[in-house]
Amino acid sequence: MKDDMEKLLSDAFYAPEPKNKQAFLKNIRPREISTFEMILQQFYYIRFSVWLYVLGLIVVVVTGALLQFEAIRILFTIMMSFTAVITVLETRRSKKFGMSELEMATRYSLKSVVIARMLIVGMVSLAVLFISSPIMAISFQEDVIITTMRTMIPYLVTLFVSLRFERSVLGRSTEYGSLVIGFAVSAAMIFFHTNCREIIIGYIEMVEKWGVFIVVLLIALTVSEQCKTVKNVEEFA
């Protein structure tokens, strides 16, 4: 009786042979996404406050330069240093919100996500620099290249030191360590501008003579630190 019931149920609920199974499976496979599309997708994950800060930076610097506010020179350098801090903080978002393990198991590795975010924020920072520096240089009748390098050096120093700090034991346990570094660099610049005019004059002369070499060296060191950060991001997750 039991066997007959099982046969009747099996006949009543018999599953038909799957038709076009392979075609169906092929259709539900995720489509290929190019590297450019992947980077473009990460734009939506950059915090709104970052875009707001960048927009505010451009407005403040351009307005101050056009009105020839002398203080806008040091203010621009300080704000660019904090742009470097923002770049570093974006590399910590996955760990901060507990998404590291999930992102390591998704279609793109955590390393790829970090690279994309660093690239986006870094390119935006450079765009701000190359937009604002010429306007400031023209407004104050300075050399565009010298003005750009004077701002790039503190930016690159902040980025380099922050990246090194983030990989240290203290940096991994401190959420906003790079922010402290940004404040330290900014405080040093303000102190020298207000109390050590001779040092500032010497710094400007050094930039005029060795600025290109210094910037290239700092870029090489910073890129090296970024590669080390990306290499260790999953290990430290």
Stockholm file with secondary structure:
# STOCKHOLM 1.0

chainA/1-237         MKDDMEKLLSDAFYAPEPKNKQAFLKNIRPREISTFEMILQQFYYIRFSVWLYVLGLIVVVVTGALLQFEAIRILFTIMMSFTAVITVLETRRSKKFGMSELEMATRYSLKSVVIARMLIVGMVSLAVLFISSPIMAISFQEDVIITTMRTMIPYLVTLFVSLRFERSVLGRSTEYGSLVIGFAVSAAMIFFHTNCREIIIGYIEMVEKWGVFIVVLLIALTVSEQCKTVKNVEEFA
#=GR chainA/1-237 SS CHHHHHHHHHHHTCCCCCSSHHHHHHHHSCCCCCHHHHHHHHGGGSCHHHHHHHHHHHHHHHHHHHTTCTTHHHHHHHHHHHHHHHHHHHTTHHHHTTCHHHHHTSSSCHHHHHHHHHHHHHHHHHHHHHHHHHHHHHHTTCCHHHHHHHHHHHHHHHHHHHHHHHHSHHHHHCTTHHHHHHHHHHHHHHHHHHHCHHHHHHHHHHHHHHHHHHHHHHHHHHHHHHHHHHHHTTTCC
#=GC SS_cons         CHHHHHHHHHHHTCCCCCSSHHHHHHHHSCCCCCHHHHHHHHGGGSCHHHHHHHHHHHHHHHHHHHTTCTTHHHHHHHHHHHHHHHHHHHTTHHHHTTCHHHHHTSSSCHHHHHHHHHHHHHHHHHHHHHHHHHHHHHHTTCCHHHHHHHHHHHHHHHHHHHHHHHHSHHHHHCTTHHHHHHHHHHHHHHHHHHHCHHHHHHHHHHHHHHHHHHHHHHHHHHHHHHHHHHHHTTTCC
//
